[in-house]
Amino acid sequence: MTDTISLGGKENVVNENRPFTVGIVGGGVAGSTAALKLAGVGINTVLFEAGRSLVSGPPICHLHAGGNLYREISEAQCIALLEQSIATVRAYPHAMNRRPTVIAVPVSDDGEPAHLLPRLEALTAHYRKLIEDDAENAVLGHPDQYFTLFFKADMEHLATQPLPSSPTTAQEWMIPLAHYMPLDNFKYPLVVVQEYGLSVFRLAATASLALDQSPLCDVKFGHRVEALTETENGWLVESRDENGERCIEQVDYLVNAAGFRTGQLDDMANTPRQRWVEYKAAYVAHWPSQPGLWPEVIVHGERGTPNGMAQFTPYPQGFVQLHGMTQDITLFDGGLVQSSSASAQPLLPVDMVQKADGDWSWDEIRERTQRAISHFTRWLPDFEQAEVGGRPLCGAQQIPGNDPTLRAADASFEGERYARIELVKASSALQAADRILAHIEQQGLASLPEDWQDPTLPLTLSQSAEEVVEKGKALAFERGYPEALAMPFPASLMV
């Protein structure tokens, strides 16, 4: 590994004969995935994480396998999200909640379901081509079942069917909606699409278990990076640990994966960059009388208005994660900020930074969660029985460049030895890591094995679903969330 220069006492001499080493700043989904990928192909890595565990940032809950939550993004972005999501399933197989997502357009919305169909057809064709290229890409089921349409007559028929205990088809997944969501409130067809759930706690567990066992990755928890100095052949990374001790780490290549604080590292490295940062929150509700097993349900709406999109993400034991894309639920007034000519770091209001670090008052938790419940109750009246189920899942999402609607992004580079990962969606993490490896190889800094682009992560191959679930439950408990959020959804559409 690298040698540490302690600034609190005797300084150690840096060993010039050490192996090529990559420093990664930030242990979120971006930095953890990069560390897993790099260490898995034989590269020494040092991962600096200011917190006490990995992958604890924004509210990850959905695998955007086609970007169907977002009507406003381009088809090219949807294709990119599909490809990235397939790679994510292959890299983190035990982090998936394998149930479909329902896309609904309410009668109160100006949009039309028919406008979604050409894009769904294009995604299906691209998915089929990916499987033809590599059969291992068939992680979302058969292409013919990527999406299914349901017209009002279909829903009226399903409303006469009993609730299934273990749904296995798109039709069975739709039965609870047919029973409990007023059918006259929606335009038709409704769409069922194979966009799965993604458990942030099992994703964190996968990364933690693998990196704990890797001799090629040195994870430095409790280390907040305070300065970067570029050298002739790399970087000196100065950090301070939880005890206040300062140390310097020498690395040959630096990856800035600091999440919404990426701009702070860019400023330290003197690498200007334009970006947005948006603070958002999702809310945990408990629906103790929940009838049957539910798919994820998306009700489209105009972002930032009282009719903003509503997102219902189910978990075991009646727990539900909620988004309401209104200014008083998931979005926040003043929560979307842009960098300036003076700094690459957009400046969020102080109270939002504090919330991102976990500082919520109970009154605000209760108020915003109840608003989220009420928002979805418009489409599911029985959901009014739901109650606050836990602390919000929150964080700030960075969006590189000048387009705040961008949803597919990965890595960018400055010079030969500096990369930044700029994720908008967690499913982009593996592609970002691959781009960094390609950059390292192009610069002649390290040689890679022939199969390095395989999305399967060598460090996670031996993991069992059981150990990932148990570790995920422990992480949820440590962070103050219901263990159910780390449990796999108890039914599977395409395993």
C-alpha positions as CSV (number, residue, x, y, z in Angstrom):
1,M,0.0,0.0,0.0
2,T,1.0,3.6,0.2
3,D,3.1,5.0,2.9
4,T,1.7,7.6,5.3
5,I,3.4,10.8,6.4
6,S,2.1,11.6,9.8
7,L,2.1,15.4,10.5
8,G,1.4,14.9,14.2
9,G,4.7,13.3,14.9
10,K,7.7,11.7,13.2
11,E,7.5,11.7,9.4
12,N,7.9,8.5,7.5
13,V,9.9,8.4,4.3
14,V,7.8,7.6,1.3
15,N,8.8,4.4,-0.4
16,E,9.4,5.1,-4.1
17,N,9.2,1.4,-4.9
18,R,5.6,1.0,-3.9
19,P,3.2,-0.3,-6.5
20,F,1.0,2.0,-8.7
21,T,-1.7,3.2,-6.3
22,V,-5.0,5.0,-6.9
23,G,-6.5,7.3,-4.2
24,I,-10.3,7.6,-4.1
25,V,-11.9,10.3,-2.1
26,G,-15.4,9.5,-1.0
27,G,-16.9,6.1,0.0
28,G,-20.4,6.6,-1.5
29,V,-21.7,4.4,-4.3
30,A,-19.3,6.1,-6.7
31,G,-16.1,5.7,-4.7
32,S,-17.0,2.2,-3.3
33,T,-17.8,0.9,-6.8
34,A,-14.6,2.3,-8.2
35,A,-12.6,0.7,-5.3
36,L,-14.3,-2.6,-5.9
37,K,-13.6,-2.5,-9.7
38,L,-10.0,-1.3,-9.4
39,A,-9.0,-3.6,-6.6
40,G,-10.7,-6.4,-8.4
41,V,-8.4,-6.1,-11.4
42,G,-5.3,-5.9,-9.3
43,I,-4.8,-2.2,-8.7
44,N,-3.8,-0.9,-5.2
45,T,-6.4,1.6,-3.9
46,V,-6.7,3.8,-0.9
47,L,-10.3,4.9,-0.1
48,F,-10.8,8.0,2.1
49,E,-14.3,8.2,3.7
50,A,-15.2,10.9,6.2
51,G,-18.0,8.8,7.7
52,R,-18.0,5.5,9.5
53,S,-19.5,3.3,6.8
54,L,-19.8,3.1,3.0
55,V,-22.6,4.1,0.7
56,S,-24.6,6.4,3.0
57,G,-25.5,9.3,0.6
58,P,-28.6,10.2,-1.3
59,P,-31.8,8.0,-1.2
60,I,-31.0,5.2,-3.6
61,C,-34.1,3.0,-4.1
62,H,-34.7,2.5,-7.8
63,L,-32.8,0.8,-10.7
64,H,-33.4,3.2,-13.6
65,A,-33.3,0.5,-16.3
66,G,-34.6,2.7,-19.1
67,G,-35.3,6.0,-17.4
68,N,-39.1,5.7,-17.5
69,L,-39.6,7.8,-14.5
70,Y,-38.5,10.8,-16.5
71,R,-40.5,11.9,-19.5
72,E,-38.3,15.0,-20.0
73,I,-35.0,13.2,-20.8
74,S,-33.8,12.2,-24.2
75,E,-33.9,8.7,-25.6
76,A,-30.1,8.6,-25.6
77,Q,-30.1,9.2,-21.8
78,C,-32.7,6.4,-21.4
79,I,-30.5,4.0,-23.4
80,A,-27.5,4.9,-21.3
81,L,-29.5,4.3,-18.1
82,L,-30.6,0.9,-19.4
83,E,-27.0,-0.2,-20.2
84,Q,-25.7,1.1,-16.9
85,S,-28.5,-0.6,-14.9
86,I,-27.9,-4.0,-16.5
87,A,-24.2,-3.6,-15.5
88,T,-25.3,-2.7,-12.0
89,V,-27.5,-5.8,-11.7
90,R,-24.5,-7.9,-12.7
91,A,-22.2,-6.2,-10.3
92,Y,-24.6,-6.1,-7.3
93,P,-26.9,-9.0,-7.8
94,H,-27.9,-9.2,-4.1
95,A,-28.9,-5.5,-3.9
96,M,-31.9,-5.9,-6.2
97,N,-35.5,-6.0,-5.2
98,R,-36.9,-7.9,-8.2
99,R,-40.3,-6.4,-8.7
100,P,-41.6,-4.3,-11.6
101,T,-42.6,-0.6,-11.7
102,V,-45.9,0.7,-12.8
103,I,-46.0,4.0,-14.8
104,A,-49.3,5.8,-14.6
105,V,-50.5,9.1,-16.1
106,P,-53.3,10.7,-14.1
107,V,-56.3,12.4,-15.9
108,S,-55.2,15.6,-14.3
109,D,-51.9,15.6,-16.2
110,D,-51.3,17.1,-19.6
111,G,-49.2,14.1,-20.7
112,E,-50.4,11.1,-22.7
113,P,-49.4,7.5,-22.1
114,A,-49.1,7.0,-25.9
115,H,-46.1,9.3,-25.9
116,L,-44.2,6.8,-23.8
117,L,-44.6,3.9,-26.2
118,P,-42.0,4.8,-28.9
119,R,-39.3,5.1,-26.3
120,L,-40.4,1.8,-24.7
121,E,-40.2,0.1,-28.0
122,A,-36.7,1.5,-28.6
123,L,-35.6,0.3,-25.2
124,T,-36.9,-3.2,-25.8
125,A,-35.0,-3.4,-29.1
126,H,-31.8,-2.2,-27.5
127,Y,-32.2,-4.6,-24.6
128,R,-32.7,-7.5,-27.1
129,K,-29.5,-6.4,-28.9
130,L,-27.5,-6.3,-25.6
131,I,-28.6,-9.9,-24.9
132,E,-27.6,-11.0,-28.4
133,D,-24.2,-9.5,-27.8
134,D,-23.9,-11.2,-24.4
135,A,-26.5,-13.6,-22.9
136,E,-25.4,-12.6,-19.4
137,N,-27.1,-9.2,-20.0
138,A,-30.6,-10.9,-19.7
139,V,-31.0,-9.7,-16.1
140,L,-34.3,-8.0,-16.6
141,G,-36.1,-11.0,-17.9
142,H,-37.0,-11.8,-21.5
143,P,-37.1,-8.7,-23.8
144,D,-40.7,-9.5,-24.8
145,Q,-41.6,-8.9,-21.1
146,Y,-39.6,-5.7,-20.7
147,F,-42.9,-3.8,-20.7
148,T,-46.5,-4.7,-20.6
149,L,-49.5,-2.5,-21.3
150,F,-52.8,-2.5,-19.3
151,F,-55.9,-0.9,-20.6
152,K,-59.0,0.0,-18.5
153,A,-60.8,-3.2,-19.5
154,D,-57.8,-5.2,-18.3
155,M,-57.8,-3.5,-15.0
156,E,-61.5,-4.0,-14.5
157,H,-61.0,-7.7,-15.1
158,L,-58.1,-7.9,-12.7
159,A,-60.2,-6.1,-10.0
160,T,-62.3,-9.3,-9.9
161,Q,-59.3,-11.5,-9.2
162,P,-58.1,-12.5,-5.7
163,L,-54.9,-10.9,-4.4
164,P,-51.9,-13.2,-5.1
165,S,-49.6,-14.2,-2.3
166,S,-46.6,-14.4,-4.5
167,P,-47.0,-12.5,-7.8
168,T,-44.9,-13.8,-10.7
169,T,-46.4,-12.2,-13.7
170,A,-47.1,-8.6,-14.7
171,Q,-50.8,-9.3,-14.5
172,E,-50.6,-10.6,-10.9
173,W,-48.5,-7.6,-9.9
174,M,-51.3,-5.3,-11.1
175,I,-54.1,-6.9,-9.2
176,P,-53.6,-4.8,-6.0
177,L,-53.7,-1.6,-8.1
178,A,-56.9,-2.8,-9.8
179,H,-58.5,-3.4,-6.4
180,Y,-57.4,-0.2,-4.6
181,M,-56.5,2.6,-7.0
182,P,-59.6,4.3,-8.5
183,L,-59.4,3.3,-12.2
184,D,-61.2,6.5,-13.5
185,N,-58.3,8.6,-12.2
186,F,-55.9,7.5,-14.8
187,K,-55.3,7.6,-18.6
188,Y,-54.7,4.4,-20.4
189,P,-52.7,2.3,-21.0
190,L,-50.9,1.9,-17.7
191,V,-47.4,0.5,-18.2
192,V,-45.6,-2.2,-16.2
193,V,-41.8,-2.0,-16.9
194,Q,-38.9,-4.0,-15.5
195,E,-37.3,-1.3,-13.5
196,Y,-36.4,-3.0,-10.2
197,G,-35.8,-1.7,-6.7
198,L,-32.3,-1.1,-5.5
199,S,-31.5,-1.5,-1.7
200,V,-29.0,1.1,-0.6
201,F,-28.3,-1.0,2.5
202,R,-27.6,-4.2,0.6
203,L,-25.5,-2.3,-1.9
204,A,-23.5,-0.8,1.0
205,A,-23.2,-4.3,2.5
206,T,-21.9,-5.8,-0.7
207,A,-19.2,-3.1,-0.9
208,S,-18.3,-3.3,2.8
209,L,-18.0,-7.1,2.9
210,A,-15.9,-7.2,-0.3
211,L,-13.5,-4.3,0.5
212,D,-13.0,-5.6,4.1
213,Q,-11.5,-8.7,2.6
214,S,-9.5,-7.2,-0.2
215,P,-5.7,-6.8,0.5
216,L,-5.5,-4.3,-2.4
217,C,-7.9,-1.7,-0.8
218,D,-7.1,0.3,2.3
219,V,-10.3,1.9,3.5
220,K,-9.6,4.9,5.8
221,F,-12.8,5.6,7.7
222,G,-13.2,8.9,9.5
223,H,-10.7,10.6,7.2
224,R,-11.8,14.0,5.9
225,V,-9.6,15.3,3.1
226,E,-8.4,18.8,3.6
227,A,-5.8,19.5,0.9
228,L,-4.5,18.1,-2.4
229,T,-1.1,18.8,-3.8
230,E,-0.2,17.7,-7.4
231,T,3.3,16.2,-7.8
232,E,5.3,15.2,-10.9
233,N,4.0,11.7,-10.7
234,G,0.7,11.9,-8.8
235,W,-0.9,13.6,-5.8
236,L,-0.3,14.1,-2.1
237,V,-3.6,13.7,-0.2
238,E,-3.8,15.4,3.2
239,S,-6.5,14.3,5.5
240,R,-7.5,14.5,9.2
241,D,-8.9,11.6,11.1
242,E,-11.5,11.5,13.8
243,N,-8.8,12.1,16.5
244,G,-7.6,15.2,14.8
245,E,-4.4,13.7,13.5
246,R,-3.3,14.9,10.1
247,C,-1.6,12.6,7.6
248,I,-0.5,12.7,4.0
249,E,-0.9,9.9,1.6
250,Q,1.0,9.7,-1.7
251,V,-0.9,8.2,-4.7
252,D,-0.2,8.0,-8.4
253,Y,-3.7,8.8,-9.6
254,L,-6.6,10.5,-7.8
255,V,-10.3,9.8,-8.1
256,N,-12.6,12.5,-6.8
257,A,-15.8,10.7,-5.7
258,A,-16.9,13.1,-3.0
259,G,-20.5,13.2,-4.0
260,F,-22.2,16.6,-3.6
261,R,-18.9,17.9,-2.2
262,T,-17.0,17.0,-5.4
263,G,-16.6,20.7,-6.1
264,Q,-14.6,21.1,-2.8
265,L,-12.0,18.6,-4.1
266,D,-12.0,20.3,-7.5
267,D,-11.2,23.6,-5.8
268,M,-8.3,21.9,-3.8
269,A,-7.0,20.4,-7.1
270,N,-7.4,23.7,-9.0
271,T,-9.6,22.1,-11.6
272,P,-12.6,24.4,-12.4
273,R,-15.9,22.7,-13.2
274,Q,-19.5,23.7,-13.8
275,R,-22.2,21.8,-12.0
276,W,-25.5,21.9,-10.1
277,V,-26.2,20.3,-6.7
278,E,-29.8,19.5,-5.7
279,Y,-30.8,18.5,-2.2
280,K,-33.7,16.0,-2.0
281,A,-35.3,13.7,0.5
282,A,-37.4,10.6,0.5
283,Y,-39.6,9.5,3.3
284,V,-40.2,6.3,5.1
285,A,-43.9,5.4,5.8
286,H,-45.4,2.3,7.4
287,W,-48.6,0.9,6.0
288,P,-49.5,-1.8,8.6
289,S,-52.8,-2.8,6.8
290,Q,-51.1,-3.0,3.3
291,P,-53.2,-5.5,1.2
292,G,-51.0,-7.9,-0.7
293,L,-47.6,-7.3,-2.4
294,W,-47.3,-4.2,-4.4
295,P,-45.1,-3.2,-7.3
296,E,-43.4,0.2,-7.3
297,V,-45.9,2.8,-8.6
298,I,-45.0,6.1,-10.4
299,V,-47.7,8.6,-11.0
300,H,-46.4,11.2,-13.4
301,G,-46.8,14.9,-12.8
302,E,-45.1,18.2,-13.4
303,R,-42.0,18.6,-11.3
304,G,-41.9,21.4,-8.7
305,T,-45.7,21.9,-8.8
306,P,-48.3,20.6,-6.3
307,N,-49.1,17.9,-8.8
308,G,-45.4,16.7,-9.0
309,M,-44.6,13.0,-9.7
310,A,-45.5,10.6,-6.8
311,Q,-43.3,7.6,-6.2
312,F,-44.3,4.6,-4.1
313,T,-41.5,2.2,-3.4
314,P,-42.5,-0.9,-1.4
315,Y,-40.4,-2.9,1.0
316,P,-41.2,-5.9,3.3
317,Q,-43.4,-5.7,6.4
318,G,-45.5,-2.8,5.0
319,F,-42.7,-0.2,4.8
320,V,-42.8,2.2,1.9
321,Q,-40.4,4.8,0.6
322,L,-42.0,7.9,-0.8
323,H,-41.0,10.7,-3.1
324,G,-43.3,13.6,-4.0
325,M,-41.7,15.9,-6.5
326,T,-43.1,19.0,-5.0
327,Q,-41.4,21.9,-3.2
328,D,-42.7,20.9,0.2
329,I,-42.0,17.1,0.0
330,T,-38.9,15.8,-1.8
331,L,-37.8,19.1,-3.2
332,F,-36.8,22.1,-1.1
333,D,-36.9,25.9,-1.9
334,G,-33.4,26.9,-2.5
335,G,-32.3,23.3,-2.8
336,L,-31.0,23.5,-6.4
337,V,-27.8,25.6,-6.6
338,Q,-25.1,26.1,-9.2
339,S,-21.4,26.5,-9.1
340,S,-19.8,29.9,-9.8
341,S,-16.7,31.3,-11.5
342,A,-15.1,31.5,-8.1
343,S,-15.7,27.9,-7.0
344,A,-16.6,24.5,-8.5
345,Q,-18.6,23.8,-5.3
346,P,-22.3,24.9,-5.4
347,L,-23.3,26.3,-2.0
348,L,-26.3,24.7,-0.5
349,P,-28.1,26.5,2.4
350,V,-26.6,25.5,5.8
351,D,-29.7,23.7,7.0
352,M,-29.7,21.4,4.0
353,V,-26.1,20.5,4.5
354,Q,-27.0,19.7,8.1
355,K,-29.9,17.6,7.0
356,A,-27.7,15.8,4.5
357,D,-25.5,14.9,7.5
358,G,-28.5,13.5,9.4
359,D,-29.6,16.5,11.5
360,W,-33.5,16.5,11.2
361,S,-36.0,17.6,13.8
362,W,-38.8,15.2,14.7
363,D,-41.4,17.9,13.8
364,E,-40.0,18.3,10.3
365,I,-39.8,14.5,9.8
366,R,-43.4,14.1,10.8
367,E,-44.6,17.0,8.8
368,R,-42.9,16.2,5.5
369,T,-43.6,12.4,5.8
370,Q,-47.3,13.1,6.3
371,R,-47.3,15.4,3.3
372,A,-45.7,12.6,1.3
373,I,-48.4,10.2,2.5
374,S,-51.2,12.6,1.6
375,H,-49.7,13.2,-1.8
376,F,-50.0,9.6,-2.7
377,T,-53.3,9.1,-1.0
378,R,-54.9,11.0,-3.9
379,W,-54.2,8.0,-6.0
380,L,-54.5,5.3,-3.3
381,P,-57.2,6.3,-0.8
382,D,-56.5,3.4,1.6
383,F,-52.9,4.7,2.0
384,E,-54.2,7.4,4.3
385,Q,-53.8,4.8,7.1
386,A,-50.0,4.9,6.7
387,E,-47.9,6.5,9.4
388,V,-44.3,7.8,9.8
389,G,-42.0,4.8,9.5
390,G,-38.6,6.2,10.2
391,R,-36.1,8.9,9.4
392,P,-35.9,10.4,5.9
393,L,-33.4,9.1,3.4
394,C,-31.8,12.3,2.1
395,G,-28.8,13.8,0.5
396,A,-27.6,16.1,-2.3
397,Q,-27.3,15.0,-5.9
398,Q,-24.7,16.5,-8.2
399,I,-25.5,17.2,-11.8
400,P,-22.5,18.1,-14.0
401,G,-22.6,20.8,-16.6
402,N,-25.3,23.3,-17.3
403,D,-28.4,21.1,-17.7
404,P,-30.2,20.4,-14.4
405,T,-32.4,17.8,-16.1
406,L,-29.4,15.6,-16.9
407,R,-29.9,12.1,-15.5
408,A,-27.1,10.0,-17.1
409,A,-23.5,10.9,-16.2
410,D,-20.4,9.1,-15.1
411,A,-16.7,10.3,-15.2
412,S,-14.7,13.2,-16.4
413,F,-10.9,13.9,-16.4
414,E,-8.3,16.6,-15.9
415,G,-4.9,15.8,-17.2
416,E,-3.3,12.4,-16.9
417,R,-3.8,11.6,-13.2
418,Y,-7.1,13.2,-12.0
419,A,-10.6,11.8,-12.5
420,R,-13.9,12.8,-11.0
421,I,-17.0,10.7,-10.8
422,E,-20.2,12.7,-11.1
423,L,-23.2,10.4,-10.7
424,V,-26.8,11.6,-11.0
425,K,-28.1,8.0,-10.6
426,A,-26.4,5.1,-8.7
427,S,-26.7,2.9,-11.8
428,S,-24.0,5.0,-13.5
429,A,-21.3,4.0,-11.0
430,L,-19.9,1.0,-12.8
431,Q,-19.6,2.7,-16.1
432,A,-17.8,5.5,-14.4
433,A,-15.3,3.1,-12.9
434,D,-14.8,1.5,-16.3
435,R,-14.1,4.8,-17.9
436,I,-11.5,5.5,-15.2
437,L,-9.8,2.2,-15.8
438,A,-9.7,2.9,-19.6
439,H,-8.1,6.3,-18.9
440,I,-5.5,4.8,-16.6
441,E,-4.6,2.3,-19.3
442,Q,-4.6,4.9,-22.1
443,Q,-2.1,7.0,-20.0
444,G,0.2,3.9,-19.8
445,L,0.0,4.0,-16.0
446,A,-1.1,0.3,-15.5
447,S,-1.8,-2.7,-17.5
448,L,-5.2,-4.4,-17.2
449,P,-6.4,-8.0,-17.6
450,E,-8.2,-8.8,-20.9
451,D,-11.5,-9.3,-19.2
452,W,-11.4,-6.0,-17.2
453,Q,-14.6,-4.7,-18.8
454,D,-16.7,-7.6,-17.5
455,P,-19.4,-6.0,-15.2
456,T,-19.2,-8.9,-12.8
457,L,-17.1,-7.8,-9.9
458,P,-14.5,-10.4,-8.9
459,L,-14.5,-9.3,-5.3
460,T,-18.3,-9.9,-4.8
461,L,-18.5,-13.3,-6.6
462,S,-18.2,-15.4,-3.5
463,Q,-20.8,-13.5,-1.5
464,S,-24.1,-15.1,-0.6
465,A,-27.4,-13.4,-0.5
466,E,-27.8,-14.3,3.2
467,E,-24.6,-12.6,4.3
468,V,-25.3,-9.5,2.3
469,V,-28.8,-9.3,3.8
470,E,-27.5,-9.7,7.4
471,K,-24.8,-7.0,6.9
472,G,-27.4,-4.8,5.3
473,K,-29.8,-5.1,8.2
474,A,-26.9,-4.3,10.6
475,L,-26.1,-1.2,8.6
476,A,-29.8,-0.1,8.6
477,F,-29.9,-0.5,12.4
478,E,-26.7,1.4,12.9
479,R,-28.0,4.3,10.8
480,G,-31.4,4.3,12.6
481,Y,-33.6,2.9,9.9
482,P,-36.0,-0.1,9.9
483,E,-34.2,-3.4,9.1
484,A,-37.0,-4.1,6.6
485,L,-35.4,-1.5,4.2
486,A,-32.4,-3.9,3.9
487,M,-34.5,-7.1,3.4
488,P,-35.1,-8.5,-0.1
489,F,-38.6,-8.0,-1.4
490,P,-40.3,-11.4,-0.8
491,A,-41.5,-12.0,-4.3
492,S,-39.6,-12.1,-7.6
493,L,-40.7,-11.4,-11.2
494,M,-37.6,-12.7,-13.0
495,V,-34.9,-14.2,-10.8
